[in-house]
Amino acid sequence: MGRKLQIKSHYSVEELKARYRACHDPVEARRWQLIWLVTAGKTLTAAAEAIL
């Protein structure tokens, strides 16, 4: 079981999702997606597996 990661975000979960989806650079998009998934409650391990 993965561990929970606490992220102090200046963006809401919806704003992070929008930034991820609007990003044209694939590397930057994956970074936003990872932050979005962890902020939405996924463990770091589950979020990392989801973006592979």
N, CA, C and O atoms as a GROMACS GRO file, in nm:
protein
  208
    1MET      N    1   0.084  -0.118   0.000
    1MET     CA    2   0.000   0.000   0.000
    1MET      C    3   0.089   0.124   0.000
    1MET      O    4   0.185   0.132   0.076
    2GLY      N    5   0.055   0.219  -0.085
    2GLY     CA    6   0.134   0.341  -0.095
    2GLY      C    7   0.107   0.435   0.021
    2GLY      O    8   0.005   0.426   0.090
    3ARG      N    9   0.198   0.525   0.039
    3ARG     CA   10   0.182   0.621   0.148
    3ARG      C   11   0.111   0.746   0.096
    3ARG      O   12   0.119   0.779  -0.022
    4LYS      N   13   0.043   0.814   0.187
    4LYS     CA   14  -0.025   0.938   0.154
    4LYS      C   15   0.076   1.052   0.155
    4LYS      O   16   0.167   1.054   0.237
    5LEU      N   17   0.059   1.144   0.064
    5LEU     CA   18   0.147   1.258   0.053
    5LEU      C   19   0.063   1.383   0.068
    5LEU      O   20  -0.039   1.399   0.000
    6GLN      N   21   0.104   1.471   0.155
    6GLN     CA   22   0.033   1.596   0.175
    6GLN      C   23   0.097   1.704   0.087
    6GLN      O   24   0.218   1.726   0.093
    7ILE      N   25   0.016   1.769   0.007
    7ILE     CA   26   0.063   1.877  -0.078
    7ILE      C   27  -0.014   2.002  -0.041
    7ILE      O   28  -0.137   2.002  -0.038
    8LYS      N   29   0.058   2.108  -0.013
    8LYS     CA   30  -0.005   2.237   0.012
    8LYS      C   31  -0.015   2.306  -0.123
    8LYS      O   32   0.086   2.348  -0.179
    9SER      N   33  -0.134   2.318  -0.173
    9SER     CA   34  -0.154   2.369  -0.308
    9SER      C   35  -0.219   2.507  -0.306
    9SER      O   36  -0.301   2.538  -0.220
   10HIS      N   37  -0.181   2.587  -0.402
   10HIS     CA   38  -0.242   2.717  -0.420
   10HIS      C   39  -0.358   2.707  -0.519
   10HIS      O   40  -0.427   2.805  -0.545
   11TYR      N   41  -0.378   2.588  -0.573
   11TYR     CA   42  -0.483   2.564  -0.672
   11TYR      C   43  -0.581   2.461  -0.618
   11TYR      O   44  -0.544   2.374  -0.539
   12SER      N   45  -0.705   2.471  -0.660
   12SER     CA   46  -0.805   2.369  -0.624
   12SER      C   47  -0.780   2.245  -0.710
   12SER      O   48  -0.704   2.248  -0.806
   13VAL      N   49  -0.846   2.137  -0.674
   13VAL     CA   50  -0.833   2.013  -0.751
   13VAL      C   51  -0.880   2.036  -0.895
   13VAL      O   52  -0.820   1.985  -0.989
   14GLU      N   53  -0.988   2.112  -0.910
   14GLU     CA   54  -1.040   2.140  -1.044
   14GLU      C   55  -0.942   2.224  -1.126
   14GLU      O   56  -0.927   2.201  -1.246
   15GLU      N   57  -0.876   2.321  -1.062
   15GLU     CA   58  -0.778   2.404  -1.133
   15GLU      C   59  -0.656   2.322  -1.175
   15GLU      O   60  -0.603   2.342  -1.284
   16LEU      N   61  -0.613   2.230  -1.091
   16LEU     CA   62  -0.500   2.144  -1.126
   16LEU      C   63  -0.535   2.054  -1.244
   16LEU      O   64  -0.454   2.034  -1.334
   17LYS      N   65  -0.656   2.000  -1.243
   17LYS     CA   66  -0.701   1.916  -1.354
   17LYS      C   67  -0.705   1.997  -1.484
   17LYS      O   68  -0.665   1.947  -1.589
   18ALA      N   69  -0.754   2.119  -1.477
   18ALA     CA   70  -0.761   2.205  -1.596
   18ALA      C   71  -0.621   2.237  -1.648
   18ALA      O   72  -0.600   2.238  -1.769
   19ARG      N   73  -0.526   2.264  -1.559
   19ARG     CA   74  -0.389   2.292  -1.601
   19ARG      C   75  -0.327   2.170  -1.668
   19ARG      O   76  -0.258   2.182  -1.769
   20TYR      N   77  -0.353   2.052  -1.611
   20TYR     CA   78  -0.302   1.927  -1.670
   20TYR      C   79  -0.357   1.908  -1.810
   20TYR      O   80  -0.282   1.877  -1.903
   21ARG      N   81  -0.486   1.926  -1.826
   21ARG     CA   82  -0.550   1.901  -1.956
   21ARG      C   83  -0.517   2.006  -2.060
   21ARG      O   84  -0.520   1.977  -2.180
   22ALA      N   85  -0.485   2.128  -2.017
   22ALA     CA   86  -0.455   2.236  -2.111
   22ALA      C   87  -0.309   2.239  -2.154
   22ALA      O   88  -0.275   2.309  -2.249
   23CYS      N   89  -0.225   2.165  -2.088
   23CYS     CA   90  -0.082   2.169  -2.114
   23CYS      C   91  -0.048   2.099  -2.246
   23CYS      O   92  -0.098   1.990  -2.274
   24HIS      N   93   0.036   2.162  -2.326
   24HIS     CA   94   0.077   2.106  -2.455
   24HIS      C   95   0.210   2.032  -2.448
   24HIS      O   96   0.238   1.945  -2.531
   25ASP      N   97   0.292   2.063  -2.350
   25ASP     CA   98   0.420   1.995  -2.332
   25ASP      C   99   0.395   1.866  -2.254
   25ASP      O  100   0.345   1.872  -2.142
   26PRO      N  101   0.429   1.750  -2.310
   26PRO     CA  102   0.397   1.624  -2.244
   26PRO      C  103   0.465   1.605  -2.108
   26PRO      O  104   0.406   1.545  -2.018
   27VAL      N  105   0.585   1.654  -2.092
   27VAL     CA  106   0.655   1.640  -1.964
   27VAL      C  107   0.586   1.725  -1.857
   27VAL      O  108   0.562   1.679  -1.746
   28GLU      N  109   0.556   1.848  -1.892
   28GLU     CA  110   0.488   1.936  -1.798
   28GLU      C  111   0.347   1.885  -1.766
   28GLU      O  112   0.300   1.897  -1.653
   29ALA      N  113   0.280   1.828  -1.865
   29ALA     CA  114   0.146   1.773  -1.844
   29ALA      C  115   0.149   1.660  -1.742
   29ALA      O  116   0.061   1.652  -1.657
   30ARG      N  117   0.249   1.572  -1.750
   30ARG     CA  118   0.261   1.462  -1.655
   30ARG      C  119   0.287   1.513  -1.514
   30ARG      O  120   0.237   1.456  -1.417
   31ARG      N  121   0.364   1.620  -1.502
   31ARG     CA  122   0.389   1.678  -1.369
   31ARG      C  123   0.260   1.733  -1.310
   31ARG      O  124   0.230   1.708  -1.193
   32TRP      N  125   0.182   1.808  -1.390
   32TRP     CA  126   0.054   1.859  -1.341
   32TRP      C  127  -0.041   1.745  -1.307
   32TRP      O  128  -0.115   1.752  -1.209
   33GLN      N  129  -0.039   1.639  -1.390
   33GLN     CA  130  -0.127   1.525  -1.364
   33GLN      C  131  -0.092   1.458  -1.232
   33GLN      O  132  -0.182   1.422  -1.156
   34LEU      N  133   0.036   1.440  -1.205
   34LEU     CA  134   0.078   1.378  -1.080
   34LEU      C  135   0.034   1.462  -0.960
   34LEU      O  136  -0.018   1.408  -0.862
   35ILE      N  137   0.054   1.593  -0.968
   35ILE     CA  138   0.011   1.681  -0.858
   35ILE      C  139  -0.140   1.675  -0.842
   35ILE      O  140  -0.191   1.671  -0.730
   36TRP      N  141  -0.212   1.675  -0.953
   36TRP     CA  142  -0.358   1.669  -0.948
   36TRP      C  143  -0.406   1.540  -0.882
   36TRP      O  144  -0.493   1.544  -0.796
   37LEU      N  145  -0.350   1.427  -0.922
   37LEU     CA  146  -0.393   1.298  -0.867
   37LEU      C  147  -0.365   1.287  -0.718
   37LEU      O  148  -0.449   1.238  -0.643
   38VAL      N  149  -0.248   1.333  -0.674
   38VAL     CA  150  -0.214   1.328  -0.532
   38VAL      C  151  -0.303   1.422  -0.452
   38VAL      O  152  -0.349   1.388  -0.343
   39THR      N  153  -0.329   1.540  -0.506
   39THR     CA  154  -0.416   1.635  -0.439
   39THR      C  155  -0.559   1.581  -0.430
   39THR      O  156  -0.632   1.612  -0.335
   40ALA      N  157  -0.599   1.503  -0.528
   40ALA     CA  158  -0.733   1.445  -0.531
   40ALA      C  159  -0.747   1.326  -0.435
   40ALA      O  160  -0.857   1.273  -0.419
   41GLY      N  161  -0.636   1.284  -0.372
   41GLY     CA  162  -0.646   1.179  -0.271
   41GLY      C  163  -0.577   1.048  -0.303
   41GLY      O  164  -0.577   0.957  -0.220
   42LYS      N  165  -0.520   1.035  -0.420
   42LYS     CA  166  -0.448   0.911  -0.453
   42LYS      C  167  -0.315   0.907  -0.378
   42LYS      O  168  -0.258   1.011  -0.345
   43THR      N  169  -0.267   0.787  -0.353
   43THR     CA  170  -0.135   0.773  -0.293
   43THR      C  171  -0.032   0.807  -0.400
   43THR      O  172  -0.062   0.806  -0.519
   44LEU      N  173   0.088   0.836  -0.358
   44LEU     CA  174   0.194   0.868  -0.452
   44LEU      C  175   0.221   0.751  -0.546
   44LEU      O  176   0.243   0.770  -0.665
   45THR      N  177   0.221   0.630  -0.492
   45THR     CA  178   0.244   0.511  -0.574
   45THR      C  179   0.135   0.493  -0.679
   45THR      O  180   0.165   0.466  -0.795
   46ALA      N  181   0.009   0.507  -0.638
   46ALA     CA  182  -0.103   0.491  -0.731
   46ALA      C  183  -0.101   0.600  -0.838
   46ALA      O  184  -0.128   0.573  -0.955
   47ALA      N  185  -0.068   0.723  -0.799
   47ALA     CA  186  -0.061   0.832  -0.896
   47ALA      C  187   0.052   0.809  -0.995
   47ALA      O  188   0.036   0.833  -1.115
   48ALA      N  189   0.167   0.763  -0.946
   48ALA     CA  190   0.280   0.736  -1.035
   48ALA      C  191   0.247   0.624  -1.133
   48ALA      O  192   0.284   0.631  -1.250
   49GLU      N  193   0.179   0.522  -1.087
   49GLU     CA  194   0.139   0.411  -1.176
   49GLU      C  195   0.038   0.459  -1.280
   49GLU      O  196   0.037   0.410  -1.393
   50ALA      N  197  -0.047   0.553  -1.243
   50ALA     CA  198  -0.150   0.601  -1.334
   50ALA      C  199  -0.093   0.681  -1.450
   50ALA      O  200  -0.151   0.683  -1.559
   51ILE      N  201   0.020   0.747  -1.428
   51ILE     CA  202   0.075   0.831  -1.535
   51ILE      C  203   0.173   0.757  -1.626
   51ILE      O  204   0.224   0.815  -1.722
   52LEU      N  205   0.199   0.633  -1.598
   52LEU     CA  206   0.291   0.558  -1.684
   52LEU      C  207   0.227   0.514  -1.812
   52LEU      O  208   0.292   0.450  -1.895
   0.00000   0.00000   0.00000
